[in-house]
Amino acid sequence: MIEFYDVENEEQNKVIVKLGLTIRKIREESTAFSQDKLALEVDLSENQIRRIEKGQTNPTIKTLLKIAKVLKVDIKDLFR
């Protein structure tokens, strides 16, 4: 049996994890938002915010725009 190493998928996962860590860092360092408060402001569940911050889900651009607006940063700052 031949196993294929999915480089593209691994790179995508790295970006999603890094994105989540960056969102968490901005939320914790720059604002007074808990995960629960952020979830309320962007109209998501706290569990969804937790999954985004852990890199377990791939948020939509619409969700990222909402998060950036609430955290008062430009969306590009979420990818630094």
Buried (B, 14 or more C-beta within 10 A) or exposed (E): EEEEEEEEEEEEBEEBBBBBEBBBEBBEEEBEBEBEBBBBBBEBEBEBBBBBBEBEBBBEEEBBBBBBEBBEBEEEBBEE
